[in-house]
């Protein structure tokens, strides 16, 4: 019986330590040091939350930049990849459909053809953004001067490689579209 009581005390101690004290400590530290990140890196417009800097969201209208395709249908609760091999007939058919929809060469290796590993990547490459300029300019009826402003928006919203060495240059689609609405 003594062993059972001692085990119960240890069990309760670790419940309080790992179930209450540690999460509370981490929450307080994260709110103090990384408040924006701890709360989801939310982006607001006119006081209303329009999305997260960390998660892709779908844009279908022609006057906006489109993100990478999502195997999870942009649902943050079900992050997923297609798990299809490069030799998969289904994957190759999907890529061919995306190429036609985006007016791209299937061999272009463009972000707009391939879903990210999580299906929620909020970034596209600057090249993928540039390939969308004609569609956006036509949909927004932009003249040559405004098209130059659109190109400048892409350059201004291009983020560097992380720590100068990791990954590649990228553009957050939601931030770019918010700037697009603001400036054009």
PADO-697155 format. One line per 8 residues: their letters; for each residue x negated, y, z of N, C-alpha, C, O. Coordinates in Angstrom, 3 decimals. Example, Ala and Ser with C-alpha at 12.3 -4.5 7.8 and 13.67 -1.06 7.14 Angstrom:
BEGIN
AS) -13.190 -5.690 7.800 -12.300 -4.500 7.800 -13.200 -3.300 7.800 -14.236 -3.319 8.465; -12.850 -2.250 7.080 -13.670 -1.060 7.140 -12.900 0.030 7.870 -13.409 1.138 8.039
# end
This chain:
BEGIN
XXXXXXXX) -0.818 -1.197 0.000 0.000 0.000 0.000 -0.864 1.265 0.000 -0.539 2.257 -0.652; -1.986 1.205 0.755 -2.897 2.341 0.832 -3.470 2.667 -0.559 -3.615 3.837 -0.915; -3.791 1.633 -1.333 -4.326 1.822 -2.689 -3.269 2.478 -3.568 -3.584 3.377 -4.347; -2.039 2.045 -3.453 -0.950 2.623 -4.237 -0.767 4.109 -3.920 -0.574 4.913 -4.832; -0.824 4.478 -2.654 -0.674 5.883 -2.248 -1.848 6.715 -2.764 -1.650 7.828 -3.253; -3.074 6.181 -2.657 -4.256 6.888 -3.181 -4.161 7.075 -4.697 -4.484 8.143 -5.217; -3.719 6.039 -5.396 -3.558 6.142 -6.855 -2.486 7.168 -7.214 -2.633 7.919 -8.179; -1.427 7.193 -6.445 -0.367 8.168 -6.668 -0.871 9.591 -6.443 -0.508 10.492 -7.200
XXXXXXXX) -1.697 9.813 -5.425 -2.285 11.131 -5.162 -3.185 11.558 -6.330 -3.124 12.700 -6.786; -4.011 10.635 -6.801 -4.901 10.936 -7.935 -4.070 11.254 -9.174 -4.362 12.199 -9.907; -3.035 10.455 -9.397 -2.148 10.657 -10.544 -1.507 12.052 -10.489 -1.502 12.769 -11.490; -0.971 12.436 -9.334 -0.344 13.743 -9.182 -1.351 14.883 -9.330 -1.039 15.929 -9.899; -2.572 14.667 -8.809 -3.620 15.674 -8.950 -3.913 15.933 -10.429 -4.003 17.085 -10.855; -4.060 14.866 -11.206 -4.366 15.037 -12.624 -3.173 15.571 -13.430 -3.359 16.257 -14.435; -1.967 15.258 -12.994 -0.774 15.843 -13.636 -0.803 17.355 -13.456 -0.599 18.103 -14.412; -1.057 17.803 -12.234 -1.097 19.244 -11.956 -2.279 19.881 -12.691 -2.140 20.959 -13.269
XXXXXXXX) -3.436 19.223 -12.671 -4.629 19.776 -13.315 -4.467 19.871 -14.833 -4.658 20.942 -15.409; -4.118 18.761 -15.482 -4.068 18.734 -16.949 -2.721 19.162 -17.527 -2.648 19.557 -18.691; -1.668 19.088 -16.738 -0.349 19.442 -17.248 0.095 20.850 -16.915 0.981 21.393 -17.574; -0.512 21.453 -15.895 -0.098 22.797 -15.482 -1.283 23.767 -15.448 -1.278 24.781 -16.145; -2.294 23.453 -14.639 -3.402 24.390 -14.427 -4.192 24.659 -15.715 -4.408 25.817 -16.070; -4.621 23.611 -16.410 -5.424 23.797 -17.621 -4.634 24.520 -18.727 -5.153 25.489 -19.281; -3.403 24.097 -19.075 -2.659 24.846 -20.101 -2.411 26.303 -19.710 -2.477 27.188 -20.563; -2.129 26.558 -18.446 -1.909 27.929 -17.982 -3.190 28.752 -18.120 -3.146 29.895 -18.574
XXXXXXXX) -4.321 28.180 -17.733 -5.617 28.846 -17.847 -5.923 29.183 -19.308 -6.313 30.310 -19.615; -5.750 28.223 -20.200 -6.038 28.425 -21.625 -5.087 29.476 -22.214 -5.510 30.304 -23.021; -3.829 29.452 -21.825 -2.858 30.433 -22.315 -3.247 31.843 -21.884 -3.207 32.769 -22.695; -3.619 32.016 -20.630 -4.013 33.332 -20.125 -5.262 33.819 -20.855 -5.321 34.977 -21.267; -6.257 32.954 -21.019 -7.500 33.333 -21.710 -7.207 33.693 -23.171 -7.685 34.714 -23.666; -6.431 32.866 -23.853 -6.155 33.127 -25.275 -5.339 34.405 -25.459 -5.571 35.141 -26.419; -4.400 34.684 -24.572 -3.620 35.917 -24.672 -4.483 37.139 -24.376 -4.244 38.218 -24.919; -5.480 36.972 -23.522 -6.357 38.096 -23.188 -7.387 38.370 -24.277 -7.690 39.527 -24.570
XXXXXXXX) -7.924 37.316 -24.873 -9.031 37.482 -25.824 -8.577 37.419 -27.279 -9.053 38.196 -28.106; -7.662 36.506 -27.602 -7.231 36.287 -28.983 -5.717 36.442 -29.116 -5.047 35.543 -29.622; -5.184 37.557 -28.674 -3.730 37.743 -28.614 -3.050 37.509 -29.963 -2.058 36.782 -30.036; -3.568 38.112 -31.024 -2.950 37.973 -32.341 -2.972 36.508 -32.811 -1.956 35.977 -33.257; -4.128 35.873 -32.704 -4.251 34.482 -33.140 -3.401 33.537 -32.278 -2.777 32.611 -32.796; -3.381 33.776 -30.976 -2.611 32.919 -30.068 -1.112 33.002 -30.331 -0.364 32.082 -30.000; -0.681 34.107 -30.928 0.740 34.277 -31.216 1.091 33.988 -32.666 2.182 34.336 -33.119; 0.175 33.353 -33.404 0.488 32.897 -34.756 0.040 33.795 -35.882 0.405 33.551 -37.032
XXXXXXXX) -0.744 34.832 -35.598 -1.220 35.766 -36.631 -0.062 36.256 -37.498 -0.125 36.206 -38.726; 0.980 36.723 -36.846 2.188 37.147 -37.541 1.992 38.487 -38.245 1.312 39.379 -37.736; 2.593 38.609 -39.413 2.546 39.850 -40.185 3.935 40.475 -40.126 4.940 39.812 -40.383; 3.974 41.760 -39.785 5.256 42.457 -39.695 5.341 43.558 -40.750 4.334 44.127 -41.171; 6.564 43.833 -41.155 6.839 44.925 -42.084 8.087 45.632 -41.560 9.138 45.011 -41.399; 7.969 46.906 -41.301 9.067 47.696 -40.739 9.600 47.087 -39.442 10.808 47.081 -39.201; 8.685 46.574 -38.608 9.065 46.003 -37.326 9.654 44.602 -37.389 10.057 44.056 -36.362; 9.711 44.011 -38.576 10.285 42.681 -38.735 9.189 41.706 -39.175 8.392 42.025 -40.058
XXXXXXXX) 9.149 40.532 -38.566 8.167 39.516 -38.936 8.516 38.972 -40.318 9.636 38.519 -40.554; 7.528 39.024 -41.240 7.758 38.545 -42.604 6.981 37.271 -42.909 7.178 36.665 -43.962; 6.109 36.865 -42.008 5.355 35.632 -42.224 4.130 35.585 -41.334 3.922 36.437 -40.471; 3.330 34.567 -41.574 2.086 34.390 -40.836 0.919 34.474 -41.805 1.000 34.021 -42.947; -0.149 35.054 -41.331 -1.372 35.157 -42.113 -1.970 33.772 -42.372 -2.772 33.607 -43.291; -1.586 32.785 -41.572 -2.198 31.461 -41.622 -1.426 30.435 -42.449 -1.946 29.356 -42.733; -0.198 30.758 -42.837 0.645 29.788 -43.531 1.173 30.337 -44.850 1.597 31.489 -44.943; 1.137 29.492 -45.853 1.674 29.886 -47.159 3.191 29.961 -47.091 3.838 29.259 -46.314
XXXXXXXX) 3.728 30.820 -47.915 5.172 30.831 -48.096 5.451 30.997 -49.575 4.649 31.560 -50.320; 6.584 30.504 -49.978 6.910 30.457 -51.402 7.370 31.818 -51.919 8.157 32.514 -51.278; 6.862 32.172 -53.084 7.323 33.333 -53.830 7.711 32.814 -55.204 6.871 32.249 -55.904; 8.956 32.991 -55.605 9.434 32.480 -56.895 9.638 33.584 -57.923 9.576 33.339 -59.128; 9.881 34.802 -57.444 10.188 35.890 -58.371 8.959 36.266 -59.180 7.843 36.275 -58.660; 9.166 36.574 -60.445 8.066 36.826 -61.374 7.252 38.073 -61.039 6.113 38.202 -61.488; 7.816 38.984 -60.262 7.088 40.208 -59.958 6.137 40.070 -58.772 5.558 41.058 -58.320; 5.976 38.848 -58.268 5.068 38.601 -57.147 3.988 37.598 -57.531 4.146 36.804 -58.458
XXXXXXXX) 2.886 37.658 -56.789 1.858 36.638 -56.933 2.382 35.350 -56.319 3.031 35.370 -55.273; 2.102 34.245 -56.964 2.559 32.948 -56.475 1.412 32.254 -55.758 0.259 32.356 -56.177; 1.728 31.549 -54.677 0.693 30.792 -53.962 0.436 29.445 -54.636 1.037 29.113 -55.657; -0.459 28.696 -54.043 -0.693 27.337 -54.518 0.577 26.516 -54.299 1.372 26.829 -53.412; 0.771 25.477 -55.093 1.921 24.600 -54.848 1.790 23.938 -53.477 0.688 23.805 -52.945; 2.900 23.534 -52.923 2.897 22.916 -51.602 3.536 21.537 -51.641 4.681 21.389 -52.067; 2.798 20.533 -51.201 3.347 19.183 -51.097 4.359 19.117 -49.953 5.161 18.186 -49.885; 4.321 20.099 -49.059 5.234 20.141 -47.908 6.392 21.107 -48.138 7.150 21.396 -47.212
XXXXXXXX) 6.537 21.610 -49.369 7.572 22.597 -49.687 7.521 23.810 -48.759 8.555 24.366 -48.388; 6.305 24.212 -48.390 6.053 25.385 -47.554 6.715 25.284 -46.181 7.008 26.304 -45.557; 6.949 24.075 -45.716 7.549 23.838 -44.400 6.427 23.605 -43.393 5.754 22.575 -43.430; 6.233 24.560 -42.500 5.121 24.469 -41.544 5.290 23.342 -40.533 4.332 22.990 -39.846; 6.470 22.777 -40.428 6.672 21.668 -39.489 6.309 20.323 -40.100 6.274 19.312 -39.399; 6.036 20.301 -41.409 5.703 19.020 -42.040 4.528 19.158 -42.995 4.636 18.850 -44.182; 3.428 19.616 -42.471 2.210 19.762 -43.270 1.878 18.423 -43.911 1.846 17.395 -43.236; 1.633 18.439 -45.217 1.394 17.177 -45.910 0.704 17.388 -47.238 0.837 18.435 -47.873
XXXXXXXX) -0.028 16.382 -47.641 -0.608 16.330 -48.977 0.124 15.239 -49.743 0.860 14.449 -49.151; -0.072 15.192 -51.048 0.628 14.183 -51.837 0.011 12.799 -51.651 0.683 11.784 -51.834; -1.273 12.763 -51.286 -2.015 11.508 -51.119 -2.080 10.687 -52.401 -2.244 9.468 -52.350; -1.953 11.345 -53.545 -2.062 10.658 -54.820 -3.510 10.728 -55.295 -4.173 11.752 -55.131; -3.990 9.653 -55.875 -5.369 9.624 -56.355 -5.485 10.419 -57.648 -4.478 10.645 -58.319; -6.698 10.849 -58.015 -6.880 11.584 -59.268 -6.457 10.772 -60.498 -6.171 11.346 -61.548; -6.416 9.456 -60.375 -6.001 8.594 -61.485 -4.492 8.370 -61.530 -3.989 7.711 -62.441; -3.778 8.906 -60.565 -2.343 8.677 -60.461 -1.587 9.319 -61.627 -1.778 10.490 -61.953
XXXXXXXX) -0.733 8.517 -62.232 0.094 9.023 -63.336 1.043 10.111 -62.825 1.250 11.122 -63.496; 1.617 9.901 -61.637 2.545 10.883 -61.058 1.846 12.215 -60.803 2.421 13.272 -61.064; 0.613 12.178 -60.297 -0.122 13.414 -60.044 -0.431 14.129 -61.352 -0.265 15.345 -61.454; -0.877 13.381 -62.345 -1.205 14.000 -63.637 0.027 14.598 -64.311 -0.077 15.635 -64.967; 1.182 13.970 -64.163 2.427 14.534 -64.707 2.811 15.817 -63.971 3.254 16.788 -64.585; 2.636 15.808 -62.651 2.945 16.994 -61.847 2.037 18.157 -62.239 2.495 19.292 -62.373; 0.760 17.872 -62.418 -0.198 18.915 -62.816 0.153 19.453 -64.199 0.068 20.658 -64.435; 0.545 18.572 -65.110 0.925 19.006 -66.462 2.147 19.928 -66.404 2.196 20.932 -67.114
XXXXXXXX) 3.137 19.595 -65.563 4.327 20.442 -65.414 3.955 21.813 -64.845 4.466 22.841 -65.289; 3.062 21.810 -63.859 2.628 23.080 -63.263 1.869 23.925 -64.287 2.010 25.148 -64.315; 1.072 23.274 -65.120 0.305 23.998 -66.143 1.250 24.693 -67.120 1.037 25.850 -67.479; 2.290 23.986 -67.546 3.265 24.572 -68.468 4.005 25.723 -67.790 4.187 26.781 -68.393; 4.432 25.525 -66.542 5.180 26.555 -65.814 4.354 27.817 -65.596 4.901 28.919 -65.563; 3.034 27.662 -65.446 2.166 28.804 -65.172 1.400 29.282 -66.406 0.602 30.215 -66.320; 1.640 28.651 -67.538 0.947 29.042 -68.767 -0.553 28.826 -68.697 -1.326 29.631 -69.217; -0.969 27.737 -68.053 -2.391 27.458 -67.865 -2.827 26.244 -68.669 -2.026 25.373 -69.006
XXXXXXXX) -4.114 26.213 -68.964 -4.715 25.032 -69.582 -4.865 23.978 -68.490 -5.345 24.284 -67.399; -4.466 22.767 -68.768 -4.511 21.709 -67.757 -5.935 21.436 -67.278 -6.125 20.888 -66.192; -6.934 21.811 -68.070 -8.331 21.583 -67.687 -8.918 22.788 -66.954 -10.122 22.819 -66.697; -8.099 23.775 -66.614 -8.606 25.011 -66.018 -9.050 24.847 -64.570 -9.760 25.705 -64.046; -8.650 23.770 -63.918 -8.990 23.530 -62.512 -8.560 24.723 -61.654 -9.296 25.160 -60.769; -7.395 25.227 -61.920 -6.860 26.416 -61.271 -6.129 26.054 -59.983 -5.524 24.986 -59.881; -6.190 26.960 -58.993 -5.462 26.775 -57.731 -3.976 26.535 -57.953 -3.343 25.791 -57.203; -3.422 27.163 -58.975 -1.987 27.087 -59.205 -1.540 25.716 -59.715 -0.343 25.463 -59.853
XXXXXXXX) -2.492 24.842 -59.992 -2.158 23.488 -60.451 -2.207 22.465 -59.326 -1.517 21.447 -59.380; -3.007 22.727 -58.323 -3.258 21.733 -57.280 -2.792 22.222 -55.913 -3.103 23.338 -55.498; -2.045 21.368 -55.222 -1.615 21.696 -53.864 -2.806 21.550 -52.920 -3.710 20.751 -53.169; -2.802 22.315 -51.851 -3.873 22.212 -50.869 -3.700 20.936 -50.058 -2.649 20.296 -50.107; -4.729 20.572 -49.316 -4.678 19.353 -48.503 -3.563 19.370 -47.478 -2.970 18.330 -47.190; -3.268 20.541 -46.919 -2.203 20.633 -45.918 -0.863 20.985 -46.548 0.189 20.768 -45.947; -0.904 21.527 -47.758 0.312 22.016 -48.389 0.722 23.381 -47.877 1.792 23.880 -48.226; -0.133 24.001 -47.039 0.223 25.276 -46.408 -0.861 26.339 -46.543 -0.835 27.331 -45.816
XXXXXXXX) -1.802 26.157 -47.446 -2.901 27.102 -47.613 -2.373 28.442 -48.111 -1.768 28.502 -49.182; -2.590 29.528 -47.349 -2.035 30.827 -47.734 -2.874 31.584 -48.763 -2.514 32.696 -49.148; -3.977 31.002 -49.209 -4.901 31.706 -50.092 -4.909 31.148 -51.510 -4.611 29.977 -51.746; -5.260 32.028 -52.442 -5.582 31.625 -53.808 -6.917 32.272 -54.158 -7.372 33.187 -53.472; -7.527 31.798 -55.209 -8.787 32.389 -55.649 -8.509 33.692 -56.398 -7.412 33.882 -56.922; -9.490 34.584 -56.451 -9.303 35.809 -57.236 -8.983 35.503 -58.708 -8.212 36.229 -59.335; -9.562 34.452 -59.248 -9.282 34.074 -60.644 -7.810 33.703 -60.808 -7.180 34.086 -61.794; -7.264 32.963 -59.852 -5.839 32.599 -59.926 -4.956 33.835 -59.834 -3.915 33.903 -60.488
XXXXXXXX) -5.356 34.799 -59.041 -4.594 36.055 -58.947 -4.665 36.812 -60.273 -3.655 37.329 -60.750; -5.852 36.877 -60.863 -6.015 37.591 -62.140 -5.185 36.951 -63.249 -4.689 37.651 -64.131; -5.031 35.635 -63.213 -4.254 34.938 -64.246 -2.761 35.255 -64.153 -2.007 34.959 -65.081; -2.335 35.846 -63.054 -0.919 36.169 -62.882 -0.589 37.620 -63.241 0.576 38.017 -63.223; -1.607 38.399 -63.563 -1.419 39.825 -63.833 -0.419 40.073 -64.953 0.472 40.908 -64.799; -0.543 39.368 -66.083 0.347 39.624 -67.225 1.808 39.385 -66.860 2.677 40.176 -67.227; 2.084 38.300 -66.139 3.468 37.988 -65.740 4.022 39.079 -64.830 5.151 39.535 -65.014; 3.230 39.493 -63.853 3.667 40.510 -62.894 3.854 41.862 -63.588 4.834 42.565 -63.342
XXXXXXXX) 2.908 42.213 -64.450 2.996 43.492 -65.177 4.246 43.542 -66.040 4.919 44.571 -66.103; 4.557 42.445 -66.697 5.760 42.397 -67.532 7.020 42.498 -66.668 7.943 43.243 -66.997; 7.056 41.748 -65.562 8.240 41.743 -64.692 8.464 43.102 -64.027 9.605 43.494 -63.784; 7.386 43.815 -63.736 7.499 45.120 -63.072 7.436 46.290 -64.050 7.485 47.450 -63.642; 7.329 45.982 -65.337 7.270 47.003 -66.382 6.145 48.005 -66.111 6.371 49.215 -66.092; 4.937 47.490 -65.904 3.798 48.342 -65.583 3.097 48.828 -66.837 2.914 48.075 -67.794; 2.708 50.098 -66.822 1.919 50.638 -67.934 0.436 50.326 -67.684 0.093 49.729 -66.664; -0.430 50.724 -68.603 -1.857 50.398 -68.528 -2.502 50.915 -67.234 -3.332 50.233 -66.632
XXXXXXXX) -2.116 52.119 -66.815 -2.683 52.684 -65.578 -2.278 51.857 -64.359 -3.094 51.602 -63.474; -1.026 51.445 -64.321 -0.538 50.639 -63.200 -1.162 49.234 -63.210 -1.387 48.643 -62.154; -1.434 48.717 -64.395 -2.100 47.408 -64.482 -3.501 47.497 -63.894 -3.963 46.558 -63.246; -4.178 48.615 -64.115 -5.504 48.822 -63.514 -5.387 48.889 -61.988 -6.252 48.379 -61.276; -4.324 49.515 -61.489 -4.083 49.554 -60.041 -3.834 48.149 -59.500 -4.282 47.801 -58.407; -3.113 47.351 -60.281 -2.845 45.964 -59.893 -4.153 45.183 -59.795 -4.350 44.414 -58.854; -5.041 45.379 -60.759 -6.350 44.709 -60.731 -7.165 45.163 -59.525 -7.873 44.370 -58.905; -7.055 46.457 -59.200 -7.774 46.974 -58.038 -7.216 46.373 -56.742 -7.971 46.106 -55.807
XXXXXXXX) -5.910 46.161 -56.687 -5.312 45.505 -55.511 -5.921 44.130 -55.282 -6.190 43.743 -54.145; -6.135 43.402 -56.355 -6.742 42.067 -56.245 -8.141 42.179 -55.659 -8.501 41.440 -54.743; -8.923 43.105 -56.193 -10.294 43.293 -55.698 -10.280 43.727 -54.234 -11.045 43.202 -53.424; -9.420 44.675 -53.893 -9.358 45.199 -52.525 -8.891 44.157 -51.509 -9.244 44.242 -50.333; -8.107 43.185 -51.945 -7.582 42.165 -51.032 -8.376 40.867 -51.051 -7.981 39.888 -50.418; -9.490 40.852 -51.773 -10.325 39.651 -51.815 -11.155 39.569 -50.543 -11.865 40.508 -50.183; -11.051 38.428 -49.870 -11.797 38.185 -48.635 -13.089 37.450 -48.976 -13.112 36.619 -49.884; -14.157 37.755 -48.253 -15.448 37.114 -48.477 -15.443 35.684 -47.955 -14.504 35.242 -47.293
XXXXXXXX) -16.508 34.988 -48.269 -16.683 33.643 -47.728 -16.812 33.748 -46.212 -17.363 34.722 -45.699; -16.310 32.755 -45.501 -16.354 32.786 -44.048 -17.805 32.714 -43.577 -18.560 31.837 -43.999; -18.183 33.626 -42.717 -19.552 33.757 -42.206 -20.564 33.931 -43.338 -21.758 33.703 -43.142; -20.096 34.330 -44.513 -20.966 34.559 -45.647 -21.430 33.313 -46.376 -22.088 33.414 -47.412; -21.097 32.122 -45.849 -21.580 30.888 -46.477 -20.515 29.805 -46.667 -20.663 28.942 -47.533; -19.463 29.841 -45.882 -18.469 28.760 -45.929 -17.326 29.093 -46.888 -16.823 30.216 -46.909; -16.931 28.113 -47.666 -15.795 28.278 -48.557 -16.132 29.145 -49.748 -17.264 29.166 -50.231; -15.123 29.860 -50.210 -15.292 30.729 -51.373 -14.462 31.984 -51.172 -13.691 32.080 -50.217
XXXXXXXX) -14.617 32.938 -52.064 -13.805 34.149 -51.975 -12.349 33.761 -52.171 -12.030 32.857 -52.943; -11.463 34.467 -51.453 -10.055 34.094 -51.484 -9.186 35.320 -51.230 -9.654 36.364 -50.776; -7.900 35.152 -51.541 -6.929 36.230 -51.343 -5.719 35.647 -50.623 -5.189 34.611 -51.022; -5.291 36.316 -49.569 -4.086 35.916 -48.863 -2.889 36.416 -49.675 -2.722 37.621 -49.866; -2.066 35.494 -50.147 -0.970 35.827 -51.062 0.080 36.727 -50.400 0.555 37.675 -51.025; 0.437 36.450 -49.177 1.446 37.278 -48.498 0.944 38.717 -48.340 1.674 39.664 -48.629; -0.290 38.878 -47.886 -0.839 40.232 -47.724 -0.908 40.954 -49.071 -0.592 42.140 -49.161; -1.320 40.236 -50.112 -1.411 40.833 -51.440 -0.037 41.281 -51.930 0.097 42.371 -52.486
XXXXXXXX) 0.975 40.454 -51.730 2.325 40.820 -52.173 2.892 41.991 -51.376 3.628 42.809 -51.929; 2.566 42.085 -50.098 3.008 43.230 -49.321 2.343 44.516 -49.825 2.994 45.557 -49.910; 1.061 44.447 -50.154 0.365 45.600 -50.736 0.935 45.944 -52.101 1.058 47.116 -52.457; 1.281 44.916 -52.860 1.867 45.111 -54.191 3.169 45.901 -54.073 3.391 46.847 -54.829; 4.022 45.523 -53.139 5.275 46.257 -52.919 5.025 47.687 -52.461 5.726 48.610 -52.876; 4.024 47.865 -51.605 3.733 49.184 -51.072 3.179 50.132 -52.141 3.564 51.299 -52.199; 2.281 49.629 -52.978 1.595 50.504 -53.934 2.240 50.564 -55.303 2.127 51.585 -55.982; 2.917 49.498 -55.737 3.493 49.496 -57.074 4.985 49.219 -57.018 5.645 49.179 -58.056
# end
